[in-house]
């Protein structure tokens, strides 16, 4: 593991909420909850919600809730193959353009699927060309293999690990490291100074992509955040968790508030005073206060 040395950023990284974290609620609900809970901004997941695909509509949400878009996630999921058209190269260009127009510093992209052979051949060069054209970091995300009935298959080309190819910018996703059975800190080392973006979440070590609240699984979420303070990280930390089983808006907000508090605590320098209670207590007066133990 690399030593914890290097430049210390002048401020803690910004903490954003992925609009995917409020699914099955809407993109607008993501903006609303980010504003209510005190997130620094959002990562816009471009997917089947028509609002997420329409930059004019997104700009209205930014103005209405006063929440900036800090990153854009390109529609490269299996379920978004027809969002923004069917040409995956064109989606990269549109993601870069969207990030630039919305004032985001990063566009998150996935490695190509194996069946996208021509796209896979053009992927690395296109990612770099889009980054240069729009002055936006196209950060390639680590993924995970698929395991069923004892069989292991990698649906990504050439692999689920973007460091196998080598890109200028990376996104580290801690649910994906769990599902892949990868040491997150070792992958963080391999990404090196190219680490531009964090998907803060958790996993229990199963083969499923769980996207747990950070701290509820076995991934080194706290260690990753604390290392960012020593490496000069200037990117964005994005909470990308699954709240689809939340029964009410209040339950969903509580999960997102817990996630934000986790990030804030572990992104604070050791000599910085820390809050004694969950910061959203006033917004949710019926919830019990959660005392925060002092850090060792």
Secondary structure, DSSP 8 states (H G I E B T S, - for coil): ---S-S---SS--EEEEEGGGGTTS-HHHHHHHHHHHT-SEEEEE-SSSHHHH-HHHHHHHHHHHT--EEEEE-S-SGGGTTTT-S-HHHHHHHHHHHHHHHT-SEEEEE--BTT-HHHHHHHHHHHHHHHHHHT-EEEEE----EEETTEEE--BSS-S-GGGT--S-EEEEHHHHHHHT--HHHHHHHHGGGEEEEEE-B--SSSS---B-TTSSSS-HHHHHHHHTTTT--SEEEE----TT-SSHHHHHHHHHHHHHHHHHHTS-TTS---SS-TTGGG-TTS---------
